[in-house]
């Protein structure tokens, strides 16, 4: 079971035992090391590594496309060395939004940053690591990739050979474990590191200016709070060593654009998942971490209510988790779909609930700390008090429902790969 789960493309395996086996007391030997029962640290062939290194040396504007696999494999240090050897920007996939230490300033979210779009359009080589080339990156051949497609080379590090060539052709496939293959590339480039182009510094300054402008111009002074301002105020006080968990529809979209934090560990369930994973993910992350690092869950109220009873688990384990919940008393993303599909004033059947709902009070009922907020200036102080309480906490932030459903930033970009815009 473990061999199957961890070989090729990692994934879940279901093993069923009869109850008499489960209840049996067994005297078993110590578990075998991974290398004794499955392939580990698979390297790529030296000929392919040499070919990839030549492409990288010849490129004028290379980019690294980094997905969530880099972070789940804890390969950030070696990928940082590779990015420095390539002297290039790092483009985040929407599923891989953790920042690698030391690369924060040159890391740009694909499609949601002007710098990322310009870097992709001008790139003549893309090295993709820890990601599939699926719809959130337009399959590596649509939208922003079109302009320079004829001149762009592709290198893909991929553990599963059957994934090579899916959605687009690859010039140099490097089949192996990225934890082993990336160091191979770093070693191949160590004597011939690239010199940064002037564009890299320009993209870094452009992205920093865009982020500062967003923080300055996010609508303020509203009650209920504008969701963009909620993201700005909450992420400004995100603990630097913390774990960020994301959940929700509109709330996540606002977060992609307006977040002021650059967390090194982010958890979010994309594509094959569903709303409501945020709180269970946070509990799992807290348990895995031993409750040492502070956690912040930024979520919408609809997604939060899927598994709200897990607050009891978090409280019982005394996890240092603050849940910042954007509450519009509706399925905000779906309300927006109703408005775009049927026009203003449509019935919006089944997407609203009572404004008497108080998630902070629900949290208190589970033994957590809770606060209700409806003004911008109260968000950060409430979060600080929540962490200081020493309890799992819920900050109920009332957000403007009209803004939440009609003013999602870069929504036209999001729709180019989200189901609504691809049908």
N, C-alpha and C positions, 0 to 999 in steps of 0.2 A: 504493500500500500504506500509506504513512504517513497519507495523507488518510483512508483508511478506518479505520485503527487509532485515530486521534486525533479523529475527528469523532463527534458524538452521544455515545453511551455508549462510552468508550474500551475497546478490547479487542484481542486478538491477531489478527494477519493472517498467513496462510501464503503465501509466494511461493516458487515452485520455479524454479530456473534449471538448464539443462543444464550438464553439467560443462565443456564447452568455453567457455561464457560465464564460469563461475566462475573458470576458469584464465586467462582473457584478461587481459593487461595493458592497462588503459584510461587514456586521458588525458581526464579529465572536468573540467568546470568546477566552481567552488565551489558548494556546495549552496544552493538557494534559501532565503530566509527563510520561516518558516511562513506568513506572511500572503500569500505569492505563490501558494500552491497549496491553501490550505484556510481555512475561516472561523476566526478567532481573536478572543478578547476580545469575544464577542457580548454585547451589553447587552440588558436587558429593556425593553419599551416604557415610556415615561414615564407613561402612564396607569395601567399595572399597578403601577409603583413608587409612584405617588401613592396608589393604593388600598391597597397593602400598608402604607405608612406610616400611613395613617389607622387601619387595623386595629390596628397596633402602639400608636399613641397612645391608642386607646380601651381597650386591654386592661388588666385589673387584675392578672393573674398570667401574663405571657407566659413561655415557655421556648424556648430554642434547642435543637434536636435536631441534634447534630453527628456526622457520619459520617467514614469514612476518606478520603473525597474531599477534605475540607478540608485534610488533611495531605499527600496526594499532590500536590495542586495548590499546596502551600506558601502557603496563604491565611490562615495563622493571625493575622497582624497585622491584616488588615482585619476578620476575624471577631471578634477581640478588641475592636476599635473598635465593632462592631455590638452585641456583648454589653454593653458599657459604656453605649452609648446607650439600649439597651433595659432596662438595670439588672435583668438577669434571670439565672437559673441556666443553666448549660450541661449538657445531658444527653448523655452519651456513648452511642453505640451500642456493641455488643460488638465490632464490627469497627473502630471508630474510637477506640481507647483511648489515643492520644497526647494529651498535655495541651498546651494553648495557653499560651505564656508570658504570665504576668500574670493568667490565669484559673484557676490551679490550685485555689485554695480554693473556688471556686464551681462546679467541675466534678464531676458525680456520675455514676457508671455506671448506666445504665438497668437497673432491676430488682434490682441487687445492692447498692444503697445505700438505706437507709430514706429519706434525704433526696430521692433521685431519685424514689422512688415517690410521696411526698407532693407533690412539686413537680408531677409529671405529673397526679396526680389533681386537684389544685387549679387546674391551668392552664386559662385560657380562650382561649389562643392558642398555637399551636405553629408555629414557623418552622423547617423542616427544611432542612438544608444538607449537601450532599455525601453523601447516603445515599438508598438506596431504602427504601420502607416495606414491608419484608418480614417474614418470620416472627420474627427476633430482636427486633423492636420490636412484635410482635403486630399487624402490618399497620397500625399507627396507629389501630386501632379496637377491639382486644380487650383483655382483662385490665385493666391500669391505666388505659387510656384510656376505659373504659366509663362510669365514674362521672359525668363531666362532659361527655360527648360532645355533648349537645344545646346546650351553651353555648360550645363550643370552635370557634374558627376555625383554618383551616389555610392556611399559606403554604409553598409548596415551590419552592426554587430547583433547577432541573433543566435540564441541557443537551439532553436528548433529549425532544422533544415527545411522542413515543409513550409515554413513561413517566408522563405526567400522567394521573391518574385510575386508575392501576393499584392495586388493593387498597382504595383509599378515595377519596372525592371531595376535591377541593382547592378552597378558596374563592378563593385568588389564586395562580395558577401564574405563576412568573417564569421564563420560558424563556430560558436563556442560560448563559454561562460564569460560574461562581460568582466567579471572580477579577475579573470586571467587574461583576456584579450586586450583590455585597455592598457595594462602594464606592458604588454608586448609592443603596442604602438608607441607608448611613451619611450620605451627603450630604443625603438627604431628611429625616433626623432631627436634623441638627446643630443646628438652632435650637430644637428642642423635645425635648431629651433627657428620658427618664423619670426619676422619683425612685425609688430602691430601696424596696421594701416591707419591713416588719419581718420578714416571712417569710424573705426572702433571707438576712438575717443569722442567723436561727434555723437555716436549713438548713445554712449554712456551719459553725456551731458544732456542730450535730448530726452532720454527716459527720465532722468532725475528732475528735469524741468517740468515734464508732463506730470509726474507724480506730485510735485509741489503745487503745481497749478490746480490739480484736481482737489487737493486738500483745501486750497484757498477758495475755490469756486463751488464746492459742493454746497447745495442750498442749505442755509442756516436760518435759525430763528423761527422754525415752524413747530407747531404742536397740533397734532402728532408730528413726530420727527420725520424728516425726509430720509429714506433708506440709505442714500449716498452718504449723508452726514453721519448716520449711525455707524457705517463701516469705517469712516475716517476716524471718528472719536474712539471707537472700540479698539481698532488696530494700532492706534497711537500708543496705547497703554498695554499692548501685548507684551508679556515678559520675554526678554531677548533669548532666554534659554528654554522657552516654553514649547509645547506641542500644540499645533493648530489643527482643529477638526472643523470641517465644513459640511453643511447640509442645507437642503432646500433648493428651490427653483430660482425665483427672482433674487433672493438674498445672495445666492452664490454668484449670480451674474453681476450684481452690484459689487460684490467682493473682488471679482477678477479685475475690475477697473480701478476701484477706489482704495483698495487695501494699502495702508502705509507700512505694514509689517513685512519683513522678509524672513519668515520662519524657516528653520532648517529641517523641521519635520512637520509634514502636513498629511492629514488623512482625509480622503474624500472618495466616495464610491461613484464612479462614472460609468456610463454606458450600460453595462449589464446589471447594475444595481438598481436600487429604488430609493425613494425618499424614506427618511426615518433611520438611516444607518448611523447618523452622527452620534447620538447618545450611546448606543452600544459600542461603536468604535472607540469613543472616548473612554468608556469603562475598560475595554480591552487594552487600550494603550496605557492607561493608568496602572493596571495590574501588571502588564509586561515591564513597565518602568519601575515598578515597586513604589509608586506614589511619590517619587522624588521630585519630578519636574512639574511646574504648573501647566495646566491645560486650559485652552479656551475653545469652546464650541460656539461658532457663529452660525445661526440657523434661523429658518423661518418657523412660524408657529405651526403651520400645517405639518411640516416634516417632523417637528419636535414632538408632536402629539402621537405619532405612530407608536413609540416605545417609551412614553413618558414614565412608565412604572419603573424603568431602569434607574430612575433617580434614587429609589430605595437602595439598589445595589451600590450605587456610587456613594450614598450617604453612609451605608453600613461599612463600606471599606474606607471611608474617610478620604476619598480621592480629592486632590487639589484642583478641582474642575469648576470653572465659571462658564455657565451657559448664557450667552447673550442672544436673546430671542427677539427677532423682528416680528412684531405682532400687528397684522393688518386685518385680523379676524376673517381671513379668506384664503382660498387657494390663489394667491396673487398671480402666479404665472398663468394659471388657467383663466382667471378673470381677463387678463390681457389678451389671451387667445380668443375668448368670447367677443371682446370689443373689436379686435381686428377682423374676425370672421363675420360677425353679425351686426356690427356697428354699436354705437353708444345706445344705452337704454335697453339692450337685450336682456332676456330674463336671467341669464347667468345662473342657471339652475344648479343647485346643489354645491355651490362653491363659497358660501358665506355661513358664518355661525355667530353666536351671540357675543356682543361686545361686553357682556358681563363676565366673560371668561378671564380669569386672573391666574396666569401661570406661576407668578411669584407665590401666590397663596397655595397653589397645588404643591409647589416645592417645599413650603413650610410644613405642609401636612406629611411630607416624607422625611422631615427632620433636616431639611436643607435650609440654607440662608436664601432669602428672597427679597427683591426690591422691585418696585414699579417706577418706571421712568417715562416721562412724556416731553422732556425738554433736552435740547442738545447738550447744554452745559452740565447736565446731571449724569450723563452716561459714564464718563471716565471716573468721576468720584465714586459712583456706585460700584463700578468694577473693582476699584482699589479697595473699597470696604468689603467687597465680597471675598477677595483673596485674603484680606486681613482677618476675616471671620474664622478662618481655619476649617470651614465647612464646604462641602459641595454647594454651589450657589446657582440661582437662576435670576437673571436680570430681565424682567419683562419690559421691553421697550415698545411703546405704541408708535407705529409708523403710519405715515399717510398712505391710505389704500389707493388713491388715485395715482400718486407718484410711483407706488410699488408696481402697479399693473401697466402703466403707460410710459414710464420714463426710464426703463432699463437701459443702461449705457451699452453701446456697441451691439444692440440687439440685432441689427441687420447683419452683423458679422456672425453672431451666434446662430442665426437662422440658416446660414449657408451650410451648416452641418447638422443642426438639430432637426428632428423629424418634421416639425411644422414647415420648415422652409425648403425641405428636399423632396416633398411629395409632388 
